[in-house]
């Protein structure tokens, strides 16, 4: 399951990124971030809970990525869950 499970969901995310004004290279990075989340849980992101995404972000942070890498990963998930899936989760609010 290397790609977003639903092609329609992937296309919606690509459109949301385009509307957000992201450059093509940023869109690829954001898409990779969501695909990494999918591989971590091995399920559709639509089936994930806020707690699971929080767990993922904590584990990713503990793995020691550069601060900018972590911020980009978090921003990608925020855009995906807030705009594409329509979940307004507390853990993804801007800090």
C-alpha positions, 0 to 999 in steps of 0.5 A: 500500500505505497500510495493513497488508498483512494485515487479520488482522495489522492486527487482531492489532496493534490487539488487542495495542495494546488489551491494552497499555493504549494509548489510542485516539489512541496506537493511531492513532499506533502504526498510523501508525508501522507504516504509514510503515515499510511505505511506506518499504520497500513490502513486508509488515513480515513480510518485513523483516529486523532490519537493514532496520528498523534502517536505517529507524530510523537514517534516521528519526532523521537526519531530525531528528524531536523526541525524543518523536516518535522514541521513540514511533515506536520503541516502536510498532515494538517492540510490533509486532515483539515482540508482533504478529509475535513477533520478539525483535530486539536493536535493539528492546530498551529502552535 
